[in-house]
Amino acid sequence: MRALDLARAQMGLSLAFHIVFAAVGVALPLLMAIADFLHLRTGDPDYRTLSRRLAKGTGIQFAVGAVSGTVLSFELGLLWPGFMARFGHLVGLPFSLEGFAFFTEAIFLGIYLYGRDRVRPTLHLLAGVAVAVSGAASAFFVTLVNAFMNGPGGLDPVHAMFSPSWLPQTLHVLIASYQATAFAMVGIHAALLLRAPASTLHRKALGIALPVACVTSVIQPLAGDLSARHVATHQPAKLAAMEGHFRTEASAPLRIGGLPDPERRRTRFALEIPGGLSLLAFGDRHHPVQGLDAVPRADWPPVIRTHLAFQAMVGAGTAMAAVALLTVFLALRRRLYGRRHLLALVAASPLGLVALEAGWMVTEWGRQPWVVRGLLRTADAVTPFPHLGPGFFTFTLVYLFLGAVVLVLLFGQIRSEGAAHGT
């Protein structure tokens, strides 16, 4: 493999691994703080148990996320020196703020984990809230860097940090983090409730996570629409790759599914809705939509991968929204947590993570062949060092080991929870 391919593969693997822990690190402290607040308000011991277990999960995720995030920071300099040499002075500000948020999160997480029963309950709760806020701030600042790479604005630190795409992208990422984590928690407790229908703890856990999952599933399509409209205006080549749209035309159809054929410049097997893409992208079903034919072939993103990842993201998001609406319908009829409903929640539990990973693939693949769109090509930013193979395989083994450790710890936590409640 070429050095460029190995560098992209290593960076992609690192991001795919890290983003899961980053997302959980954003959302799990919120669920933990909600459980702590409910215990403080009601005195119910189940909420105290939940807050303790969510705190343990947050600690595990934080530790592994810190390791994978540190690896990523080194990879930026070692694998992409061209990017850091040219734009390091611009992305340094959000990265510095992210570091401040990270250390703030670490301090308050330490207080929360080791200050229980040592500080007043209100202060303990406020420490949990601080963990949740600083975790979200950390993700916000990192996403600002990616927003700059997708759509650079002014070339000074402040304007670079708040580039034109900062709002739709950060909004989309933060909502996705809460959605993915909430659905994962919902699936775990739904499965445990199936095994122990009388458990009050699992019902209360669902009472915390399920509203978050439902609310985010309903508002995420709105955030996604805002993001897609921005992409249509500012990153038309990415939109064309996402939709498998090869020919510039008015009344452009919305394609559901399908397999793009870049050689013949058409998308086969897709269900087409006439004028649908024009309507969604510009609010006018007759508005022209730029196709890949308006872009030099050398500047095309990888169309097949971008389109399939986009379809996976939209499909997973649609399924989660359907489950959320079903849950609201059952709640209104006071028929929550029937067997079929719990099975649906278990089946939907991984969809948030699927959508999260697919969405980042769309973001990264859709920007290619640029590191900073329109300013620096990926091939010009990569390290000239040719021997990247050993590093790629070493980091792959490290991530597999870390992933296995996390799974063992989390499954051990789930088993102990089930044993404690007779399941």
LODRENDO-525478 format. One line per 2 residues: their letters; for each residue x, y, z of N, C-alpha, C, O. Coordinates in steps of 0.2 Angstrom, whole numbers. Layout:
a) X/Y/Z/X/Y/Z/X/Y/Z/X/Y/Z; ...
This chain:
mr) 4/-6/0/0/0/0/4/6/0/10/6/3; 2/12/-3/5/18/-3/5/21/4/1/19/8
al) 10/26/5/10/29/12/4/33/13/1/33/18; 1/36/7/-5/40/8/-11/35/10/-15/37/14
dl) -11/29/7/-17/24/9/-16/22/16/-21/21/20; -10/20/18/-9/18/25/-10/24/30/-13/22/35
ar) -8/30/28/-10/35/33/-17/36/34/-20/38/39; -21/36/28/-28/37/28/-31/31/32/-36/32/36
aq) -29/25/31/-32/20/34/-31/20/42/-35/19/46; -25/22/44/-23/23/51/-27/28/54/-30/27/60
mg) -28/34/51/-32/39/54/-39/37/54/-43/39/59; -41/34/49/-48/32/49/-50/27/54/-55/27/57
ls) -46/22/55/-47/17/61/-47/21/67/-51/19/72; -42/25/68/-42/29/75/-48/33/76/-51/33/82
la) -50/36/71/-56/40/72/-63/36/73/-67/38/77; -63/30/69/-69/26/70/-69/23/77/-74/22/80
fh) -63/22/80/-63/19/87/-64/25/92/-68/24/96; -61/30/91/-62/36/96/-69/39/96/-71/41/102
iv) -72/39/90/-78/43/90/-84/40/95/-88/43/98; -83/33/95/-88/30/100/-87/32/107/-92/33/110
fa) -81/32/109/-80/34/116/-81/41/117/-83/43/123; -79/45/112/-80/52/113/-88/54/113/-90/58/118
av) -92/50/109/-99/51/110/-102/49/116/-106/53/119; -100/43/119/-102/41/125/-100/46/131/-104/47/136
gv) -94/48/130/-91/53/135/-95/59/135/-95/63/140; -98/61/130/-103/67/130/-109/66/133/-112/70/137
al) -112/60/132/-119/59/134/-120/55/140/-125/57/144; -116/51/142/-117/47/148/-117/51/154/-121/50/159
pl) -112/56/155/-113/60/161/-120/64/161/-122/65/167; -123/66/156/-129/69/156/-134/64/160/-138/66/164
lm) -134/57/157/-139/52/160/-137/51/167/-142/50/171; -131/51/169/-128/50/176/-131/56/180/-133/55/186
ai) -130/62/178/-133/68/182/-140/68/183/-143/70/188; -144/66/178/-151/65/178/-153/60/184/-157/61/188
ad) -150/54/184/-151/49/189/-149/52/196/-153/51/201; -144/56/196/-142/58/203/-147/64/205/-149/64/211
fl) -149/68/200/-154/73/202/-161/69/205/-164/72/209; -163/64/201/-169/61/203/-168/57/210/-173/57/214
hl) -162/55/212/-161/52/218/-162/58/224/-164/57/229; -158/63/222/-158/69/227/-166/72/228/-167/74/233
rt) -170/71/223/-176/74/223/-181/69/227/-186/71/230; -180/63/225/-185/58/228/-183/53/233/-187/51/237
gd) -176/53/234/-173/48/239/-174/41/237/-172/37/241; -176/40/231/-177/33/228/-170/29/228/-166/32/224
pd) -168/24/231/-162/21/231/-160/18/224/-154/17/222; -165/16/220/-164/14/213/-160/19/209/-156/18/205
yr) -162/26/210/-159/31/206/-151/32/208/-147/33/204; -150/31/215/-143/31/217/-139/25/214/-134/26/212
tl) -142/19/214/-139/14/211/-137/15/204/-132/14/201; -142/18/200/-141/20/193/-135/25/192/-131/24/188
sr) -135/30/196/-130/35/196/-123/32/197/-118/34/194; -123/28/202/-116/25/203/-114/20/197/-108/21/196
rl) -118/17/194/-116/12/189/-115/16/183/-110/15/179; -119/21/181/-117/26/176/-111/29/177/-107/31/172
ak) -109/31/183/-103/34/184/-97/30/183/-92/32/180; -98/23/185/-92/18/183/-91/18/175/-86/17/173
gt) -97/17/172/-97/17/165/-93/23/162/-89/23/157; -95/29/164/-92/35/162/-84/35/163/-80/37/159
gi) -82/32/169/-75/32/170/-71/28/166/-66/29/163; -74/22/164/-71/17/159/-71/21/152/-65/20/149
qf) -76/24/150/-76/27/143/-71/33/143/-68/34/138; -71/36/149/-66/42/149/-59/40/148/-55/43/145
av) -57/35/152/-50/32/152/-48/30/145/-43/32/142; -53/26/142/-51/23/135/-51/29/130/-47/29/125
ga) -56/34/130/-56/39/126/-50/44/126/-48/47/121; -48/44/132/-42/49/133/-36/46/130/-32/49/127
vs) -35/39/130/-30/35/127/-30/36/119/-26/38/116; -36/35/116/-37/35/109/-37/42/107/-34/44/101
gt) -39/47/111/-38/54/109/-31/56/109/-29/60/104; -27/54/113/-20/56/113/-17/53/107/-12/56/104
vl) -18/47/105/-16/44/99/-17/48/93/-13/50/89; -23/51/93/-25/55/87/-21/61/87/-20/64/81
sf) -20/64/92/-16/71/92/-9/70/90/-7/74/86; -6/64/91/0/62/89/0/61/81/4/63/77
el) -5/57/79/-6/56/72/-7/62/68/-4/62/62; -10/67/70/-10/73/66/-4/76/64/-3/78/59
gl) 1/76/69/8/78/68/12/74/64/16/76/59; 12/67/65/16/62/62/14/60/55/18/59/51
lw) 7/60/54/5/57/48/3/63/43/3/62/37; 1/69/46/-1/74/42/3/81/43/0/86/45
pg) 10/81/42/14/87/44/12/92/39/13/98/41; 10/91/33/8/97/29/2/100/31/2/107/30
fm) -3/97/34/-9/100/37/-7/105/43/-9/110/43; -3/102/47/-1/105/53/4/111/52/3/116/55
ar) 8/110/47/13/116/45/9/122/42/11/128/44; 4/120/38/0/126/35/-5/129/39/-7/135/39
fg) -9/124/43/-15/127/47/-15/126/54/-20/127/58; -9/124/57/-8/122/64/-10/129/68/-13/128/73
hl) -8/134/66/-9/141/69/-16/142/69/-18/146/74; -20/140/65/-27/141/65/-31/136/69/-36/138/73
vg) -30/130/69/-33/125/73/-31/124/80/-34/121/84; -25/128/81/-23/127/88/-27/130/93/-28/128/99
lp) -31/135/92/-36/138/97/-41/134/99/-42/132/105; -45/131/94/-50/126/96/-47/120/100/-50/117/104
fs) -41/117/97/-38/112/101/-36/114/108/-37/109/112; -34/120/109/-32/122/116/-38/122/120/-38/120/126
le) -44/125/118/-50/125/121/-52/118/123/-55/117/128; -52/114/118/-54/107/119/-50/104/125/-52/100/129
gf) -43/105/125/-39/103/131/-41/105/137/-41/102/142; -43/112/137/-45/115/144/-52/111/146/-53/110/152
af) -56/110/141/-63/107/143/-61/100/145/-65/97/150; -56/96/142/-55/89/144/-52/89/151/-54/85/155
ft) -48/93/153/-45/93/160/-50/95/165/-50/93/171; -55/100/163/-60/102/167/-65/96/169/-67/94/174
ea) -66/92/163/-70/86/164/-67/81/169/-70/78/173; -60/80/168/-57/75/172/-57/77/179/-58/73/183
if) -56/84/181/-56/86/188/-63/84/191/-63/82/196; -68/86/187/-75/86/190/-77/78/190/-81/76/195
lg) -75/74/186/-76/67/186/-73/64/192/-76/60/195; -67/66/194/-63/64/200/-67/65/206/-68/61/210
iy) -70/72/206/-74/74/212/-80/70/212/-82/67/218; -83/68/206/-90/65/206/-88/57/209/-92/55/213
ly) -83/54/206/-82/47/207/-80/46/215/-82/41/218; -76/50/217/-73/49/224/-76/54/229/-74/53/235
gr) -80/58/227/-83/63/232/-90/61/235/-93/64/239; -93/55/232/-99/53/234/-99/51/242/-94/48/244
dr) -103/54/245/-104/53/253/-98/57/256/-97/57/262; -94/61/253/-89/65/256/-90/72/255/-87/76/259
vr) -94/74/250/-96/81/249/-104/81/250/-107/76/249; -107/87/251/-114/88/251/-117/85/244/-114/86/239
pt) -123/82/245/-126/79/239/-127/84/233/-127/83/227; -129/91/235/-130/96/230/-123/97/226/-123/98/220
lh) -118/98/230/-111/99/227/-109/93/222/-106/94/217; -111/87/225/-109/81/221/-113/81/214/-110/79/209
ll) -120/83/215/-124/83/209/-121/89/204/-120/87/198; -119/94/207/-116/100/202/-109/97/199/-108/99/193
ag) -105/93/202/-99/90/199/-101/86/193/-98/86/188; -107/82/194/-109/78/188/-111/82/183/-110/81/177
va) -115/88/184/-117/93/179/-111/96/175/-111/96/169; -106/97/179/-100/100/176/-96/95/172/-94/97/166
va) -97/89/173/-94/84/169/-98/83/162/-95/83/157; -104/84/163/-108/83/157/-107/90/152/-107/89/146
vs) -107/95/155/-106/102/152/-99/102/148/-98/103/142; -94/100/152/-87/100/149/-86/95/144/-82/96/139
ga) -89/89/145/-89/84/140/-92/86/133/-89/85/128; -97/90/134/-101/92/128/-96/98/125/-96/99/118
as) -93/102/129/-89/107/126/-83/105/123/-81/107/118; -80/99/125/-74/96/122/-76/94/115/-72/95/110
af) -82/90/114/-84/88/108/-85/94/103/-84/94/97; -88/99/106/-90/105/102/-83/108/99/-83/110/93
fv) -78/109/103/-72/112/100/-68/108/95/-66/110/90; -68/101/96/-65/97/91/-69/97/85/-66/97/79
tl) -76/97/85/-80/97/79/-79/104/75/-79/104/69; -77/109/79/-76/116/75/-70/115/71/-69/118/65
vn) -65/111/72/-59/110/68/-61/106/62/-59/108/56; -65/101/63/-68/97/57/-72/102/52/-72/101/46
af) -76/106/55/-80/111/52/-76/115/47/-77/117/42; -70/117/50/-65/122/46/-63/118/40/-62/120/35
mn) -61/111/41/-58/107/36/-63/106/31/-61/106/25; -70/106/32/-75/105/27/-77/111/24/-78/111/18
gp) -76/117/27/-78/123/24/-75/129/27/-77/133/31; -68/130/25/-64/135/28/-67/142/27/-69/144/22
gg) -67/146/32/-69/153/32/-63/157/32/-58/156/28; -63/163/36/-57/167/36/-51/164/39/-51/159/43
ld) -45/166/37/-39/163/39/-35/166/44/-29/168/44; -39/168/50/-37/170/56/-40/165/61/-45/162/60
pv) -37/164/67/-39/159/72/-47/160/74/-50/154/74; -49/166/75/-56/166/77/-61/164/71/-66/160/72
ha) -60/167/65/-64/166/59/-63/158/57/-68/155/55; -57/156/58/-57/149/56/-60/144/61/-63/139/59
mf) -61/146/67/-64/142/72/-72/142/71/-75/137/72; -74/148/69/-81/148/67/-82/149/60/-85/154/58
sp) -80/144/56/-81/144/49/-89/143/47/-93/142/52; -90/144/41/-98/144/39/-102/138/41/-108/138/42
sw) -98/132/42/-102/126/44/-102/124/51/-104/119/53; -100/129/55/-99/127/62/-105/125/66/-106/120/69
lp) -111/129/64/-117/128/68/-120/121/66/-122/117/70; -122/120/59/-125/114/58/-121/108/59/-124/103/61
qt) -114/108/59/-110/102/60/-110/101/68/-111/95/70; -109/106/72/-108/104/79/-115/102/82/-115/98/86
lh) -120/105/79/-127/103/81/-128/96/80/-131/92/84; -127/94/74/-128/87/71/-124/82/75/-127/77/77
vl) -118/84/77/-113/79/80/-116/78/88/-116/73/90; -117/84/91/-119/83/98/-126/79/99/-126/75/103
ia) -131/81/95/-137/77/95/-136/70/94/-139/65/97; -132/68/89/-130/61/87/-127/58/93/-128/52/94
sy) -123/61/97/-119/58/103/-124/56/108/-124/51/111; -129/61/110/-134/59/114/-139/54/112/-141/49/116
qa) -140/54/106/-145/49/103/-142/42/103/-145/37/105; -136/41/101/-132/35/101/-132/32/108/-133/26/109
ta) -130/36/112/-128/34/119/-135/32/122/-135/27/126; -140/36/122/-147/34/125/-150/28/122/-152/24/126
fa) -149/27/115/-152/21/112/-148/15/115/-151/9/116; -141/15/116/-137/10/118/-140/8/125/-140/2/127
mv) -141/13/130/-143/12/136/-150/9/136/-151/4/140; -154/11/132/-161/9/132/-161/1/130/-164/-3/133
gi) -157/-1/125/-156/-8/123/-154/-12/129/-157/-18/130; -149/-10/133/-147/-14/138/-152/-15/143/-153/-21/145
ha) -155/-10/145/-160/-11/151/-167/-14/148/-170/-17/152; -168/-13/142/-174/-16/139/-173/-24/139/-177/-28/140
al) -167/-26/137/-165/-33/137/-165/-36/144/-168/-41/145; -163/-32/149/-163/-34/156/-170/-35/159/-172/-39/163
ll) -174/-30/156/-181/-30/159/-185/-36/156/-190/-38/159; -183/-38/150/-186/-44/147/-185/-50/151/-189/-54/152
ra) -179/-50/154/-177/-56/159/-180/-55/166/-181/-60/169; -181/-49/168/-184/-48/175/-189/-43/174/-188/-37/176
pa) -195/-45/172/-201/-40/171/-203/-36/177/-205/-30/177; -201/-38/183/-203/-35/189/-198/-30/192/-199/-27/197
st) -192/-29/188/-187/-25/191/-189/-18/190/-191/-15/185; -189/-14/196/-190/-7/196/-184/-3/193/-185/2/190
lh) -178/-6/195/-172/-2/193/-172/-1/185/-171/4/182; -173/-7/181/-173/-6/174/-178/-2/171/-177/2/166
rk) -184/-2/174/-190/3/172/-188/10/173/-189/14/169; -184/11/179/-182/18/180/-177/20/175/-176/26/173
al) -172/16/174/-167/17/169/-170/19/162/-167/23/159; -175/15/160/-178/17/154/-182/23/154/-182/27/149
gi) -184/25/160/-188/31/161/-183/37/160/-185/43/159; -176/36/161/-171/41/160/-169/41/153/-169/47/150
al) -167/36/150/-164/35/144/-169/36/138/-167/39/133; -175/33/139/-179/33/133/-182/40/131/-182/41/125
pv) -183/44/136/-185/51/134/-180/55/130/-181/58/125; -173/54/132/-168/57/128/-167/54/121/-166/57/116
ac) -168/47/121/-168/44/114/-174/46/110/-172/47/104; -179/47/112/-185/49/108/-184/56/106/-186/58/100
vt) -183/61/111/-182/68/109/-177/69/104/-178/72/99; -171/66/104/-165/67/100/-167/64/93/-165/66/88
sv) -171/58/93/-173/55/87/-178/59/83/-178/59/76; -182/63/86/-186/68/83/-183/74/80/-185/76/75
iq) -178/77/84/-175/83/82/-169/82/77/-167/87/74; -166/76/77/-160/75/73/-162/76/66/-158/78/62
pl) -168/73/63/-169/75/56/-169/82/55/-168/84/49; -172/86/59/-172/93/58/-164/96/58/-163/100/53
ag) -160/94/62/-153/96/62/-150/93/56/-146/97/53; -152/87/54/-149/84/48/-151/88/42/-147/89/37
dl) -157/90/41/-160/95/36/-156/101/36/-154/103/30; -155/104/41/-151/110/41/-144/109/39/-141/113/35
sa) -141/104/41/-134/102/38/-134/101/31/-129/103/27; -139/97/28/-139/95/21/-140/101/17/-137/102/12
rh) -144/106/19/-145/112/16/-139/116/15/-137/119/10; -135/116/21/-129/120/21/-124/116/16/-120/120/12
va) -124/110/16/-119/106/11/-121/107/4/-117/108/0; -128/108/3/-130/109/-4/-127/116/-7/-126/116/-13
th) -127/120/-2/-125/127/-5/-117/128/-5/-115/131/-9; -114/125/0/-107/127/1/-102/121/-1/-96/122/-2
qp) -105/115/-1/-101/109/-3/-105/104/-8/-106/99/-7; -106/107/-14/-111/104/-19/-108/97/-21/-111/92/-23
ak) -101/96/-21/-98/90/-24/-100/85/-18/-101/79/-20; -99/86/-12/-101/82/-7/-108/79/-7/-110/73/-7
la) -113/84/-8/-120/83/-9/-121/78/-15/-125/73/-14; -118/79/-20/-118/75/-26/-116/68/-25/-119/63/-27
am) -111/67/-21/-108/61/-20/-113/57/-15/-114/51/-16; -115/61/-10/-120/58/-5/-126/55/-8/-129/50/-7
eg) -129/59/-13/-135/57/-17/-134/53/-23/-139/51/-26; -128/52/-25/-127/48/-31/-129/52/-37/-132/49/-42
hf) -128/59/-37/-131/63/-42/-126/65/-47/-121/69/-45; -126/63/-53/-120/64/-58/-122/70/-62/-117/73/-65
rt) -128/71/-64/-130/76/-69/-133/82/-66/-138/82/-62; -130/88/-67/-133/94/-65/-140/95/-69/-141/95/-75
ea) -145/96/-65/-152/97/-67/-157/100/-63/-156/100/-56; -162/103/-65/-168/105/-61/-172/100/-60/-172/94/-63
sa) -176/101/-55/-181/95/-52/-177/89/-51/-179/84/-53; -171/89/-48/-167/84/-47/-171/79/-42/-174/81/-37
pl) -170/72/-44/-174/67/-40/-170/65/-33/-164/66/-33; -174/64/-28/-171/61/-22/-170/53/-23/-175/50/-25
ri) -164/51/-22/-163/44/-23/-163/40/-17/-159/42/-12; -167/35/-16/-167/31/-10/-164/24/-12/-166/21/-16
gg) -158/22/-8/-154/16/-10/-151/17/-17/-149/23/-18; -149/12/-20/-146/12/-26/-138/11/-26/-136/12/-20
lp) -135/10/-31/-128/9/-32/-125/13/-37/-127/12/-43; -121/18/-35/-118/23/-40/-114/19/-45/-110/15/-43
dp) -114/21/-51/-109/18/-56/-105/24/-59/-107/27/-64; -99/26/-56/-96/32/-58/-94/32/-66/-93/37/-69
er) -92/26/-68/-90/25/-75/-96/27/-80/-95/31/-85; -102/25/-79/-108/26/-83/-111/32/-81/-116/35/-84
rr) -109/35/-75/-112/41/-72/-120/41/-71/-123/45/-73; -122/35/-68/-129/35/-66/-129/30/-59/-124/27/-58
tr) -134/31/-56/-135/27/-50/-141/22/-51/-147/23/-53; -139/15/-51/-143/10/-53/-147/8/-47/-145/8/-41
fa) -153/5/-48/-157/1/-43/-160/6/-38/-163/4/-32; -160/13/-39/-162/17/-34/-170/19/-35/-172/19/-40
le) -173/20/-29/-180/22/-29/-180/30/-30/-177/33/-25; -182/33/-35/-182/40/-37/-188/43/-35/-194/41/-38
ip) -188/49/-32/-194/53/-30/-193/60/-34/-188/64/-33; -196/61/-40/-195/67/-44/-195/73/-40/-200/75/-36
gg) -190/77/-41/-190/84/-38/-188/84/-31/-188/89/-27; -187/78/-28/-186/77/-21/-180/80/-18/-180/84/-13
ls) -175/79/-22/-168/82/-20/-168/90/-20/-166/93/-16; -171/92/-25/-172/100/-26/-176/103/-20/-174/108/-18
ll) -181/99/-19/-186/102/-13/-182/102/-6/-182/107/-3; -179/96/-5/-175/96/2/-169/100/2/-168/103/8
af) -166/101/-3/-159/105/-3/-161/112/-3/-157/116/0; -166/114/-7/-167/122/-8/-174/124/-7/-175/130/-8
gd) -178/119/-5/-185/122/-4/-189/123/-10/-195/126/-9; -187/121/-16/-190/122/-22/-189/116/-26/-184/114/-28
rh) -195/112/-28/-194/106/-32/-191/107/-39/-190/102/-42; -191/113/-41/-188/115/-48/-181/118/-48/-179/119/-53
hp) -179/119/-42/-172/122/-41/-167/117/-44/-167/111/-43; -162/120/-48/-156/116/-51/-152/113/-45/-150/117/-40
vq) -149/107/-46/-145/104/-41/-138/102/-45/-139/99/-50; -133/105/-43/-126/103/-46/-125/96/-45/-125/93/-40
gl) -123/93/-51/-120/86/-51/-113/86/-51/-109/91/-52; -110/79/-51/-103/78/-52/-100/80/-58/-94/81/-59
da) -105/81/-63/-102/83/-70/-100/90/-70/-96/92/-75; -101/94/-65/-99/101/-64/-92/101/-61/-89/107/-60
vp) -89/95/-59/-83/95/-55/-78/91/-59/-80/86/-61; -72/93/-59/-67/89/-62/-66/82/-59/-67/82/-53
ra) -65/77/-63/-65/70/-61/-60/69/-55/-61/66/-51; -54/73/-56/-49/72/-50/-51/75/-44/-48/73/-39
dw) -57/79/-44/-59/82/-37/-66/78/-35/-69/80/-30; -67/73/-38/-73/69/-35/-72/65/-29/-66/63/-28
pp) -76/66/-24/-76/61/-18/-77/54/-21/-79/53/-26; -75/49/-16/-76/42/-18/-84/41/-17/-87/40/-12
vi) -87/41/-23/-94/41/-24/-98/36/-21/-103/36/-17; -96/29/-22/-99/23/-20/-99/23/-12/-104/22/-9
rt) -93/24/-9/-93/24/-2/-97/29/1/-100/28/6; -96/35/-1/-100/41/2/-107/40/1/-111/41/6
hl) -110/38/-4/-117/37/-5/-120/31/-1/-125/32/3; -116/26/0/-118/20/4/-118/22/11/-123/20/15
af) -113/25/13/-113/28/20/-118/32/22/-121/32/27; -120/37/17/-125/41/18/-132/38/19/-136/39/23
qa) -133/33/15/-139/29/15/-140/25/21/-145/25/24; -134/23/24/-134/19/30/-136/24/36/-140/22/40
mv) -133/30/36/-135/35/41/-142/37/41/-145/37/46; -145/38/35/-152/40/35/-156/34/36/-161/35/40
ga) -155/28/34/-159/23/36/-159/21/43/-164/20/46; -153/22/47/-153/21/54/-157/26/57/-161/25/62
gt) -156/32/55/-160/38/58/-167/37/58/-171/39/62; -169/35/52/-177/34/50/-179/29/55/-185/30/58
am) -176/23/56/-178/18/60/-179/20/67/-183/18/71; -174/24/70/-174/26/76/-180/31/77/-183/31/83
aa) -181/36/72/-187/40/73/-193/36/73/-198/38/77; -194/31/69/-200/27/69/-201/23/76/-207/23/79
va) -195/21/79/-196/18/86/-198/23/91/-202/22/96; -195/29/90/-197/35/95/-204/36/94/-208/37/99
ll) -207/37/88/-214/38/87/-219/33/90/-224/34/93; -216/27/89/-220/21/92/-220/21/100/-225/20/103
tv) -215/23/103/-214/24/110/-219/29/112/-222/29/117; -219/35/109/-224/40/111/-231/38/110/-235/39/115
fl) -233/35/105/-239/32/104/-241/27/110/-247/28/112; -237/23/111/-238/18/117/-238/21/124/-242/19/128
al) -234/27/125/-235/30/131/-241/34/132/-244/34/137; -244/37/126/-251/40/127/-256/35/128/-261/37/131
rr) -255/29/126/-260/23/127/-258/20/134/-262/15/135; -253/22/137/-251/18/143/-250/11/142/-252/7/146
rl) -246/9/137/-244/2/135/-237/2/134/-235/-3/130; -233/5/138/-226/5/137/-223/-2/140/-226/-5/144
yg) -217/-4/137/-214/-10/140/-217/-16/139/-216/-21/143; -222/-17/134/-224/-24/132/-218/-27/129/-213/-25/127
rr) -219/-34/128/-214/-38/126/-211/-36/119/-205/-35/117; -216/-34/114/-214/-32/108/-211/-25/108/-206/-24/104
hl) -213/-21/112/-210/-15/112/-203/-15/115/-198/-12/112; -202/-19/120/-195/-20/123/-190/-24/117/-185/-22/117
la) -193/-28/113/-189/-31/108/-187/-26/103/-182/-26/100; -192/-22/101/-190/-16/96/-185/-12/99/-181/-10/95
lv) -185/-10/106/-180/-6/109/-173/-9/108/-168/-6/107; -173/-16/110/-167/-20/109/-164/-20/102/-158/-19/101
aa) -168/-21/97/-166/-21/90/-164/-14/88/-159/-14/84; -166/-9/91/-164/-2/89/-158/0/92/-155/5/90
sp) -156/-3/97/-151/0/102/-144/1/98/-141/6/100; -142/-3/93/-136/-1/90/-136/4/84/-131/6/82
lg) -142/6/83/-143/10/77/-140/17/78/-138/20/73; -140/19/84/-137/26/85/-129/26/83/-127/30/80
lv) -126/20/85/-119/20/84/-118/19/76/-113/21/74; -122/15/73/-122/14/66/-122/21/62/-118/22/58
al) -127/25/64/-128/31/61/-122/36/63/-120/40/58; -119/36/69/-114/40/71/-108/38/66/-105/43/64
ea) -106/32/66/-100/30/62/-101/32/54/-97/34/51; -107/30/52/-109/31/45/-108/39/43/-106/41/38
gw) -111/43/48/-111/50/47/-104/53/47/-102/57/43; -99/50/51/-92/53/50/-89/50/44/-85/54/41
mv) -91/44/42/-88/42/35/-90/47/30/-86/48/25; -97/49/30/-99/54/25/-95/60/25/-93/63/20
te) -94/63/31/-91/69/32/-84/68/29/-81/73/26; -80/63/31/-73/63/29/-72/61/22/-68/64/18
wg) -76/55/19/-75/53/12/-78/59/8/-75/60/2; -83/62/10/-86/67/6/-82/73/4/-83/77/0
rq) -77/74/9/-72/80/8/-67/79/3/-63/83/1; -65/72/2/-60/70/-2/-60/73/-9/-66/74/-11
pw) -55/74/-12/-48/73/-11/-44/79/-7/-38/80/-7; -48/82/-3/-45/88/1/-45/86/9/-49/83/11
vv) -39/89/12/-39/89/19/-43/95/21/-47/95/26; -41/101/18/-45/107/19/-48/109/13/-44/110/8
rg) -54/109/12/-58/109/6/-56/115/2/-56/121/4; -53/114/-4/-51/119/-9/-44/122/-8/-42/126/-12
ll) -41/121/-2/-35/124/0/-29/119/0/-23/121/-1; -30/113/2/-25/108/3/-27/101/2/-32/99/5
rt) -24/98/-3/-26/91/-5/-23/86/0/-17/87/3; -26/80/1/-24/75/6/-17/73/4/-13/72/8
ad) -16/72/-3/-9/69/-5/-4/74/-3/2/72/-3; -5/80/-3/0/85/-1/1/86/6/6/90/8
av) -3/84/10/-2/84/17/1/79/21/3/79/26; 1/73/17/4/67/21/11/67/22/15/70/18
tp) 13/63/27/20/63/28/24/59/22/22/55/19; 31/62/21/35/58/16/38/52/18/41/48/14
fp) 37/50/25/40/44/27/37/38/24/31/38/25; 40/34/21/37/28/17/35/22/21/31/18/19
hl) 38/21/27/37/15/31/31/15/36/33/15/42; 25/16/34/20/17/39/16/10/40/12/10/45
gp) 18/5/37/14/-2/38/15/-4/45/10/-6/48; 21/-5/48/22/-7/55/17/-3/60/14/-6/64
gf) 17/3/59/13/8/63/6/6/63/2/6/68; 4/5/57/-3/4/56/-6/-2/59/-11/-3/62
ft) -2/-8/58/-4/-14/61/-3/-14/68/-7/-18/72; 2/-10/71/3/-10/78/-3/-7/81/-6/-9/86
ft) -5/-1/79/-11/3/81/-17/-1/81/-22/-1/85; -18/-5/75/-24/-9/74/-24/-14/80/-30/-15/83
lv) -19/-17/82/-18/-22/88/-20/-19/94/-23/-21/98; -17/-13/95/-19/-9/101/-26/-7/102/-29/-8/107
yl) -29/-5/96/-36/-4/97/-41/-10/98/-45/-10/102; -39/-16/95/-42/-22/96/-42/-24/103/-46/-26/107
fl) -36/-23/106/-35/-24/113/-39/-20/118/-42/-22/122; -39/-13/116/-43/-9/120/-50/-10/120/-54/-10/125
ga) -52/-12/114/-59/-13/113/-61/-19/117/-67/-20/120; -57/-24/117/-59/-31/120/-59/-29/128/-63/-32/131
vv) -54/-25/130/-54/-23/137/-61/-20/139/-64/-21/144; -63/-15/135/-69/-11/137/-75/-16/137/-79/-15/141
lv) -76/-20/132/-81/-25/131/-81/-29/138/-87/-31/140; -76/-32/140/-75/-36/146/-78/-32/152/-82/-35/156
ll) -75/-26/153/-77/-22/158/-85/-21/158/-88/-21/163; -87/-19/152/-94/-17/152/-99/-23/153/-104/-22/156
fg) -97/-28/150/-101/-34/151/-101/-37/158/-106/-39/161; -95/-36/161/-95/-38/168/-99/-33/172/-103/-36/177
qi) -100/-27/171/-104/-22/174/-111/-24/173/-115/-24/178; -113/-26/167/-120/-28/165/-122/-34/169/-127/-35/172
rs) -117/-39/169/-119/-46/172/-120/-45/180/-124/-48/183; -116/-40/183/-116/-39/190/-123/-36/191/-126/-37/197
eg) -125/-31/187/-131/-28/188/-137/-33/187/-142/-32/191; -137/-37/182/-142/-42/182/-142/-47/188/-148/-49/190
aa) -136/-49/190/-136/-53/196/-139/-50/202/-142/-53/206; -138/-43/203/-140/-40/209/-148/-39/209/-151/-38/214
hg) -151/-40/203/-158/-39/202/-162/-45/200/-167/-45/197; -158/-51/201/-162/-57/200/-162/-59/193/-167/-63/192
t) -158/-57/188/-159/-59/181/-153/-63/179/-153/-65/173
